[in-house]
Amino acid sequence: MVPPLARRLSGHRLGLELVASALIGAIILLVADTVGRLVLPPGEVRAGVMTAVIGGPVFVFIARRMRQGAPA
């Protein structure tokens, strides 16, 4: 979900797209880790599980909006 979002924000400029992907990816992982620690107060949910829970619906949304054969 990060590269298509970064591509939309950067305007297809490779250098800016790379920086945007790194920053957005780090932010999403930080949010997933924080939410995973807050969901079950005595324990925690792994960051990978939370990333899948957050990213899954976004990925489906992006995939459904794409036309057949169109670039991401």
N, CA, C and O atoms as a printed pandas DataFrame, in Angstrom:
     atom_number atom_name residue_name chain_id  residue_number  x_coord  y_coord  z_coord
0              1         N          MET        A               1    0.816   -1.186    0.000
1              2        CA          MET        A               1    0.000    0.000    0.000
2              3         C          MET        A               1    0.858    1.247    0.000
3              4         O          MET        A               1    0.384    2.313   -0.394
4              5         N          VAL        A               2    2.100    1.151    0.427
5              6        CA          VAL        A               2    2.950    2.334    0.521
6              7         C          VAL        A               2    3.411    2.848   -0.842
7              8         O          VAL        A               2    3.273    4.044   -1.099
8              9         N          PRO        A               3    3.951    2.009   -1.731
9             10        CA          PRO        A               3    4.431    2.559   -3.011
10            11         C          PRO        A               3    3.356    3.257   -3.851
11            12         O          PRO        A               3    3.644    4.323   -4.395
12            13         N          PRO        A               4    2.142    2.726   -3.991
13            14        CA          PRO        A               4    1.144    3.484   -4.751
14            15         C          PRO        A               4    0.790    4.823   -4.109
15            16         O          PRO        A               4    0.569    5.813   -4.806
16            17         N          LEU        A               5    0.738    4.846   -2.789
17            18        CA          LEU        A               5    0.450    6.094   -2.095
18            19         C          LEU        A               5    1.588    7.092   -2.284
19            20         O          LEU        A               5    1.346    8.275   -2.527
20            21         N          ALA        A               6    2.820    6.621   -2.174
21            22        CA          ALA        A               6    3.981    7.496   -2.376
22            23         C          ALA        A               6    4.038    7.997   -3.812
23            24         O          ALA        A               6    4.406    9.147   -4.054
24            25         N          ARG        A               7    3.682    7.150   -4.757
25            26        CA          ARG        A               7    3.683    7.554   -6.161
26            27         C          ARG        A               7    2.661    8.650   -6.409
27            28         O          ARG        A               7    2.918    9.576   -7.178
28            29         N          ARG        A               8    1.505    8.553   -5.767
29            30        CA          ARG        A               8    0.487    9.595   -5.927
30            31         C          ARG        A               8    0.945   10.916   -5.304
31            32         O          ARG        A               8    0.664   11.986   -5.844
32            33         N          LEU        A               9    1.642   10.846   -4.184
33            34        CA          LEU        A               9    2.083   12.055   -3.500
34            35         C          LEU        A               9    3.287   12.710   -4.164
35            36         O          LEU        A               9    3.430   13.932   -4.115
36            37         N          SER        A              10    4.155   11.911   -4.784
37            38        CA          SER        A              10    5.409   12.445   -5.327
38            39         C          SER        A              10    5.302   12.886   -6.776
39            40         O          SER        A              10    6.178   13.600   -7.264
40            41         N          GLY        A              11    4.270   12.485   -7.465
41            42        CA          GLY        A              11    4.124   12.887   -8.847
42            43         C          GLY        A              11    5.060   12.166   -9.797
43            44         O          GLY        A              11    5.519   12.772  -10.766
44            45         N          HIS        A              12    5.357   10.922   -9.565
45            46        CA          HIS        A              12    6.169   10.071  -10.436
46            47         C          HIS        A              12    7.614   10.543  -10.578
47            48         O          HIS        A              12    8.241   10.297  -11.608
48            49         N          ARG        A              13    8.144   11.208   -9.572
49            50        CA          ARG        A              13    9.568   11.561   -9.563
50            51         C          ARG        A              13   10.268   10.541   -8.682
51            52         O          ARG        A              13    9.958   10.414   -7.497
52            53         N          LEU        A              14   11.215    9.814   -9.267
53            54        CA          LEU        A              14   11.795    8.641   -8.617
54            55         C          LEU        A              14   12.454    8.956   -7.273
55            56         O          LEU        A              14   12.217    8.254   -6.290
56            57         N          GLY        A              15   13.267    9.991   -7.224
57            58        CA          GLY        A              15   13.944   10.325   -5.968
58            59         C          GLY        A              15   12.976   10.681   -4.862
59            60         O          GLY        A              15   13.100   10.211   -3.731
60            61         N          LEU        A              16   12.018   11.508   -5.199
61            62        CA          LEU        A              16   11.019   11.911   -4.216
62            63         C          LEU        A              16   10.125   10.741   -3.833
63            64         O          LEU        A              16    9.701   10.624   -2.684
64            65         N          GLU        A              17    9.841    9.875   -4.805
65            66        CA          GLU        A              17    9.018    8.693   -4.534
66            67         C          GLU        A              17    9.717    7.748   -3.553
67            68         O          GLU        A              17    9.065    7.160   -2.690
68            69         N          LEU        A              18   11.014    7.602   -3.680
69            70        CA          LEU        A              18   11.778    6.745   -2.770
70            71         C          LEU        A              18   11.761    7.290   -1.348
71            72         O          LEU        A              18   11.556    6.546   -0.389
72            73         N          VAL        A              19   11.975    8.588   -1.221
73            74        CA          VAL        A              19   11.947    9.217    0.106
74            75         C          VAL        A              19   10.547    9.120    0.716
75            76         O          VAL        A              19   10.395    8.807    1.896
76            77         N          ALA        A              20    9.533    9.392   -0.102
77            78        CA          ALA        A              20    8.154    9.312    0.393
78            79         C          ALA        A              20    7.807    7.891    0.829
79            80         O          ALA        A              20    7.143    7.698    1.847
80            81         N          SER        A              21    8.254    6.893    0.060
81            82        CA          SER        A              21    7.987    5.489    0.428
82            83         C          SER        A              21    8.635    5.147    1.762
83            84         O          SER        A              21    8.026    4.483    2.601
84            85         N          ALA        A              22    9.865    5.597    1.957
85            86        CA          ALA        A              22   10.559    5.309    3.213
86            87         C          ALA        A              22    9.849    5.964    4.394
87            88         O          ALA        A              22    9.660    5.334    5.435
88            89         N          LEU        A              23    9.461    7.213    4.237
89            90        CA          LEU        A              23    8.801    7.917    5.337
90            91         C          LEU        A              23    7.415    7.355    5.627
91            92         O          LEU        A              23    7.066    7.137    6.787
92            93         N          ILE        A              24    6.634    7.121    4.598
93            94        CA          ILE        A              24    5.283    6.586    4.798
94            95         C          ILE        A              24    5.346    5.182    5.388
95            96         O          ILE        A              24    4.567    4.846    6.280
96            97         N          GLY        A              25    6.273    4.359    4.893
97            98        CA          GLY        A              25    6.427    3.006    5.432
98            99         C          GLY        A              25    6.798    3.014    6.905
99           100         O          GLY        A              25    6.267    2.229    7.691
100          101         N          ALA        A              26    7.713    3.908    7.278
101          102        CA          ALA        A              26    8.114    4.012    8.685
102          103         C          ALA        A              26    6.953    4.481    9.556
103          104         O          ALA        A              26    6.755    3.977   10.661
104          105         N          ILE        A              27    6.197    5.436    9.061
105          106        CA          ILE        A              27    5.056    5.948    9.825
106          107         C          ILE        A              27    3.988    4.869   10.007
107          108         O          ILE        A              27    3.436    4.707   11.095
108          109         N          ILE        A              28    3.706    4.137    8.935
109          110        CA          ILE        A              28    2.693    3.078    9.027
110          111         C          ILE        A              28    3.139    1.986   10.000
111          112         O          ILE        A              28    2.328    1.486   10.779
112          113         N          LEU        A              29    4.412    1.614    9.963
113          114        CA          LEU        A              29    4.905    0.590   10.886
114          115         C          LEU        A              29    4.857    1.086   12.329
115          116         O          LEU        A              29    4.525    0.325   13.237
116          117         N          LEU        A              30    5.184    2.347   12.538
117          118        CA          LEU        A              30    5.121    2.924   13.881
118          119         C          LEU        A              30    3.684    2.946   14.401
119          120         O          LEU        A              30    3.435    2.615   15.560
120          121         N          VAL        A              31    2.745    3.335   13.547
121          122        CA          VAL        A              31    1.330    3.352   13.940
122          123         C          VAL        A              31    0.842    1.933   14.227
123          124         O          VAL        A              31    0.132    1.707   15.207
124          125         N          ALA        A              32    1.224    0.975   13.374
125          126        CA          ALA        A              32    0.805   -0.417   13.583
126          127         C          ALA        A              32    1.356   -0.963   14.897
127          128         O          ALA        A              32    0.655   -1.679   15.611
128          129         N          ASP        A              33    2.589   -0.636   15.215
129          130        CA          ASP        A              33    3.178   -1.112   16.469
130          131         C          ASP        A              33    2.487   -0.471   17.672
131          132         O          ASP        A              33    2.205   -1.146   18.662
132          133         N          THR        A              34    2.218    0.816   17.587
133          134        CA          THR        A              34    1.558    1.511   18.683
134          135         C          THR        A              34    0.145    0.983   18.898
135          136         O          THR        A              34   -0.260    0.737   20.034
136          137         N          VAL        A              35   -0.613    0.806   17.804
137          138        CA          VAL        A              35   -1.981    0.269   17.919
138          139         C          VAL        A              35   -1.933   -1.155   18.462
139          140         O          VAL        A              35   -2.778   -1.537   19.272
140          141         N          GLY        A              36   -0.956   -1.941   18.024
141          142        CA          GLY        A              36   -0.831   -3.310   18.515
142          143         C          GLY        A              36   -0.553   -3.393   20.000
143          144         O          GLY        A              36   -0.954   -4.354   20.657
144          145         N          ARG        A              37    0.125   -2.402   20.530
145          146        CA          ARG        A              37    0.391   -2.379   21.970
146          147         C          ARG        A              37   -0.822   -1.908   22.767
147          148         O          ARG        A              37   -0.954   -2.225   23.949
148          149         N          LEU        A              38   -1.701   -1.156   22.123
149          150        CA          LEU        A              38   -2.866   -0.616   22.839
150          151         C          LEU        A              38   -4.105   -1.499   22.741
151          152         O          LEU        A              38   -5.032   -1.340   23.536
152          153         N          VAL        A              39   -4.144   -2.425   21.784
153          154        CA          VAL        A              39   -5.346   -3.240   21.566
154          155         C          VAL        A              39   -5.604   -4.176   22.735
155          156         O          VAL        A              39   -6.728   -4.243   23.233
156          157         N          LEU        A              40   -4.610   -4.883   23.171
157          158        CA          LEU        A              40   -4.744   -5.804   24.301
158          159         C          LEU        A              40   -3.854   -5.308   25.440
159          160         O          LEU        A              40   -2.655   -5.587   25.447
160          161         N          PRO        A              41   -4.418   -4.581   26.396
161          162        CA          PRO        A              41   -3.605   -3.905   27.420
162          163         C          PRO        A              41   -2.577   -4.753   28.164
163          164         O          PRO        A              41   -1.450   -4.283   28.316
164          165         N          PRO        A              42   -2.870   -5.956   28.637
165          166        CA          PRO        A              42   -1.793   -6.666   29.331
166          167         C          PRO        A              42   -0.737   -7.223   28.378
167          168         O          PRO        A              42    0.403   -7.435   28.789
168          169         N          GLY        A              43   -1.086   -7.463   27.129
169          170        CA          GLY        A              43   -0.140   -8.009   26.160
170          171         C          GLY        A              43   -0.025   -7.088   24.971
171          172         O          GLY        A              43   -0.268   -5.885   25.060
172          173         N          GLU        A              44    0.353   -7.682   23.854
173          174        CA          GLU        A              44    0.433   -6.888   22.642
174          175         C          GLU        A              44    0.221   -7.772   21.419
175          176         O          GLU        A              44    0.419   -8.986   21.474
176          177         N          VAL        A              45   -0.180   -7.157   20.333
177          178        CA          VAL        A              45   -0.342   -7.831   19.054
178          179         C          VAL        A              45    0.877   -7.451   18.221
179          180         O          VAL        A              45    1.275   -6.286   18.203
180          181         N          ARG        A              46    1.472   -8.423   17.532
181          182        CA          ARG        A              46    2.670   -8.147   16.754
182          183         C          ARG        A              46    2.420   -7.091   15.679
183          184         O          ARG        A              46    1.315   -6.969   15.149
184          185         N          ALA        A              47    3.467   -6.339   15.372
185          186        CA          ALA        A              47    3.358   -5.262   14.393
186          187         C          ALA        A              47    3.005   -5.805   13.013
187          188         O          ALA        A              47    2.279   -5.145   12.270
188          189         N          GLY        A              48    3.492   -6.975   12.654
189          190        CA          GLY        A              48    3.178   -7.563   11.355
190          191         C          GLY        A              48    1.705   -7.893   11.212
191          192         O          GLY        A              48    1.131   -7.738   10.134
192          193         N          VAL        A              49    1.098   -8.344   12.288
193          194        CA          VAL        A              49   -0.334   -8.647   12.260
194          195         C          VAL        A              49   -1.132   -7.354   12.114
195          196         O          VAL        A              49   -2.084   -7.295   11.335
196          197         N          MET        A              50   -0.752   -6.332   12.850
197          198        CA          MET        A              50   -1.455   -5.054   12.761
198          199         C          MET        A              50   -1.256   -4.409   11.393
199          200         O          MET        A              50   -2.174   -3.779   10.868
200          201         N          THR        A              51   -0.072   -4.558   10.814
201          202        CA          THR        A              51    0.178   -4.023    9.477
202          203         C          THR        A              51   -0.723   -4.707    8.460
203          204         O          THR        A              51   -1.248   -4.059    7.555
204          205         N          ALA        A              52   -0.903   -6.012    8.606
205          206        CA          ALA        A              52   -1.792   -6.748    7.701
206          207         C          ALA        A              52   -3.249   -6.323    7.896
207          208         O          ALA        A              52   -3.998   -6.205    6.926
208          209         N          VAL        A              53   -3.644   -6.096    9.131
209          210        CA          VAL        A              53   -5.019   -5.669    9.410
210          211         C          VAL        A              53   -5.271   -4.275    8.840
211          212         O          VAL        A              53   -6.344   -4.010    8.298
212          213         N          ILE        A              54   -4.295   -3.392    8.958
213          214        CA          ILE        A              54   -4.441   -2.039    8.427
214          215         C          ILE        A              54   -4.286   -2.035    6.906
215          216         O          ILE        A              54   -5.065   -1.392    6.202
216          217         N          GLY        A              55   -3.286   -2.748    6.405
217          218        CA          GLY        A              55   -2.959   -2.704    4.982
218          219         C          GLY        A              55   -3.840   -3.545    4.093
219          220         O          GLY        A              55   -3.977   -3.241    2.909
220          221         N          GLY        A              56   -4.434   -4.579    4.613
221          222        CA          GLY        A              56   -5.277   -5.461    3.807
222          223         C          GLY        A              56   -6.435   -4.744    3.138
223          224         O          GLY        A              56   -6.580   -4.823    1.918
224          225         N          PRO        A              57   -7.262   -4.049    3.904
225          226        CA          PRO        A              57   -8.368   -3.328    3.276
226          227         C          PRO        A              57   -7.911   -2.226    2.317
227          228         O          PRO        A              57   -8.556   -1.981    1.298
228          229         N          VAL        A              58   -6.805   -1.568    2.641
229          230        CA          VAL        A              58   -6.285   -0.529    1.746
230          231         C          VAL        A              58   -5.815   -1.153    0.436
231          232         O          VAL        A              58   -6.064   -0.604   -0.637
232          233         N          PHE        A              59   -5.138   -2.294    0.518
233          234        CA          PHE        A              59   -4.681   -2.980   -0.686
234          235         C          PHE        A              59   -5.863   -3.402   -1.561
235          236         O          PHE        A              59   -5.816   -3.249   -2.781
236          237         N          VAL        A              60   -6.902   -3.924   -0.954
237          238        CA          VAL        A              60   -8.092   -4.320   -1.712
238          239         C          VAL        A              60   -8.731   -3.100   -2.368
239          240         O          VAL        A              60   -9.165   -3.172   -3.517
240          241         N          PHE        A              61   -8.791   -1.986   -1.653
241          242        CA          PHE        A              61   -9.344   -0.757   -2.199
242          243         C          PHE        A              61   -8.537   -0.288   -3.408
243          244         O          PHE        A              61   -9.113    0.080   -4.431
244          245         N          ILE        A              62   -7.206   -0.300   -3.296
245          246        CA          ILE        A              62   -6.342    0.113   -4.406
246          247         C          ILE        A              62   -6.503   -0.844   -5.581
247          248         O          ILE        A              62   -6.601   -0.405   -6.727
248          249         N          ALA        A              63   -6.530   -2.126   -5.315
249          250        CA          ALA        A              63   -6.644   -3.118   -6.385
250          251         C          ALA        A              63   -7.990   -3.003   -7.110
251          252         O          ALA        A              63   -8.047   -3.194   -8.325
252          253         N          ARG        A              64   -9.046   -2.703   -6.405
253          254        CA          ARG        A              64  -10.369   -2.579   -7.034
254          255         C          ARG        A              64  -10.482   -1.312   -7.867
255          256         O          ARG        A              64  -11.234   -1.277   -8.841
256          257         N          ARG        A              65   -9.746   -0.275   -7.496
257          258        CA          ARG        A              65   -9.805    0.987   -8.246
258          259         C          ARG        A              65   -8.966    0.965   -9.514
259          260         O          ARG        A              65   -9.213    1.746  -10.433
260          261         N          MET        A              66   -7.976    0.081   -9.574
261          262        CA          MET        A              66   -7.117    0.019  -10.756
262          263         C          MET        A              66   -7.860   -0.589  -11.934
263          264         O          MET        A              66   -8.640   -1.529  -11.781
264          265         N          ARG        A              67   -7.603   -0.038  -13.101
265          266        CA          ARG        A              67   -8.169   -0.602  -14.320
266          267         C          ARG        A              67   -7.274   -1.721  -14.800
267          268         O          ARG        A              67   -6.099   -1.782  -14.440
268          269         N          GLN        A              68   -7.823   -2.600  -15.607
269          270        CA          GLN        A              68   -7.076   -3.729  -16.155
270          271         C          GLN        A              68   -5.889   -3.209  -16.971
271          272         O          GLN        A              68   -6.072   -2.467  -17.936
272          273         N          GLY        A              69   -4.676   -3.602  -16.580
273          274        CA          GLY        A              69   -3.482   -3.242  -17.311
274          275         C          GLY        A              69   -2.924   -1.864  -17.000
275          276         O          GLY        A              69   -1.907   -1.478  -17.576
276          277         N          ALA        A              70   -3.555   -1.110  -16.106
277          278        CA          ALA        A              70   -3.068    0.223  -15.769
278          279         C          ALA        A              70   -1.942    0.132  -14.765
279          280         O          ALA        A              70   -1.948   -0.764  -13.920
280          281         N          PRO        A              71   -0.961    1.045  -14.832
281          282        CA          PRO        A              71    0.131    1.010  -13.848
282          283         C          PRO        A              71   -0.369    1.426  -12.475
283          284         O          PRO        A              71   -1.337    2.178  -12.359
284          285         N          ALA        A              72    0.293    0.934  -11.437
285          286        CA          ALA        A              72   -0.100    1.266  -10.081
286          287         C          ALA        A              72    0.233    2.695   -9.818
287          288         O          ALA        A              72   -0.016    3.195   -8.721
